[in-house]
Amino acid sequence: MKQSEIIELSTEELQDKLGSLKKSYTDLKMAHAISPLETPMQLRAIRRTVARVSAELTKRELQ
């Protein structure tokens, strides 16, 4: 998810997205612990997206 897409979302949508991204990250991490993923770069991509969404939420709270 690109930063421009994240900025367009409302605060409620961002909170929902953050929850679902964290859940999918946890699920992928567990799956990777059991057997290696075909593309372990998915973990990095989701982790970075979580950081982007979290940063945008923090930015909105401070304004």
Sine and cosine of phi, psi and omega as CSV:
sin_phi,cos_phi,sin_psi,cos_psi,sin_omega,cos_omega
0.00,0.00,0.77,-0.63,-0.04,-1.00
-0.99,0.11,0.36,-0.93,-0.01,-1.00
-0.88,0.48,-0.61,0.79,0.00,-1.00
-0.90,0.44,-0.56,0.83,0.05,-1.00
-0.94,0.33,-0.59,0.81,-0.02,-1.00
-0.92,0.38,-0.65,0.76,-0.03,-1.00
-0.90,0.44,-0.54,0.84,-0.04,-1.00
-0.96,0.30,-0.35,0.94,-0.04,-1.00
-0.97,0.23,0.45,-0.89,0.06,-1.00
-0.98,0.18,0.17,-0.99,-0.04,-1.00
-0.90,0.45,-0.67,0.74,0.02,-1.00
-0.89,0.45,-0.67,0.74,0.02,-1.00
-0.90,0.44,-0.61,0.79,0.03,-1.00
-0.91,0.42,-0.65,0.76,0.01,-1.00
-0.91,0.41,-0.65,0.76,0.06,-1.00
-0.90,0.44,-0.69,0.72,-0.01,-1.00
-0.90,0.45,-0.65,0.76,0.01,-1.00
-0.88,0.47,-0.69,0.72,0.03,-1.00
-0.88,0.47,-0.70,0.71,-0.01,-1.00
-0.94,0.35,-0.59,0.81,0.03,-1.00
-0.92,0.39,-0.65,0.76,0.02,-1.00
-0.90,0.43,-0.63,0.78,0.03,-1.00
-0.91,0.41,-0.70,0.71,0.00,-1.00
-0.92,0.39,-0.56,0.83,0.05,-1.00
-0.90,0.43,-0.69,0.72,0.02,-1.00
-0.89,0.45,-0.69,0.73,0.02,-1.00
-0.88,0.47,-0.69,0.72,0.02,-1.00
-0.90,0.44,-0.63,0.78,-0.02,-1.00
-0.91,0.42,-0.66,0.75,0.06,-1.00
-0.91,0.42,-0.68,0.73,0.02,-1.00
-0.89,0.46,-0.61,0.80,0.00,-1.00
-0.94,0.34,-0.53,0.85,0.02,-1.00
-0.94,0.34,-0.56,0.83,-0.01,-1.00
-0.97,0.24,-0.80,0.60,0.05,-1.00
-0.58,-0.81,0.62,-0.79,-0.07,-1.00
-0.86,0.52,0.64,-0.77,0.06,-1.00
-0.96,0.27,0.44,-0.90,0.07,-1.00
-0.90,0.43,-0.66,0.75,0.01,-1.00
-0.81,-0.59,1.00,-0.04,-0.01,-1.00
-0.92,0.38,-0.16,0.99,0.06,-1.00
-0.92,0.40,-0.28,0.96,0.07,-1.00
-0.87,0.50,-0.62,0.78,0.00,-1.00
-0.87,0.50,-0.71,0.71,0.00,-1.00
-0.91,0.42,-0.68,0.73,-0.03,-1.00
-0.89,0.46,-0.71,0.71,-0.01,-1.00
-0.92,0.38,-0.66,0.76,0.01,-1.00
-0.87,0.49,-0.66,0.75,0.01,-1.00
-0.94,0.34,-0.58,0.81,0.05,-1.00
-0.92,0.40,-0.64,0.77,0.07,-1.00
-0.86,0.51,-0.68,0.73,0.00,-1.00
-0.91,0.42,-0.65,0.76,0.02,-1.00
-0.89,0.45,-0.72,0.69,-0.02,-1.00
-0.91,0.41,-0.68,0.73,0.01,-1.00
-0.89,0.46,-0.66,0.75,0.03,-1.00
-0.90,0.44,-0.65,0.76,0.01,-1.00
-0.91,0.41,-0.65,0.76,0.04,-1.00
-0.89,0.46,-0.68,0.73,0.03,-1.00
-0.89,0.45,-0.66,0.75,0.01,-1.00
-0.88,0.48,-0.65,0.76,0.00,-1.00
-0.94,0.34,-0.57,0.82,0.02,-1.00
-0.92,0.39,-0.56,0.83,-0.04,-1.00
-0.98,0.21,-0.27,0.96,-0.01,-1.00
-1.00,0.08,0.00,0.00,0.00,0.00
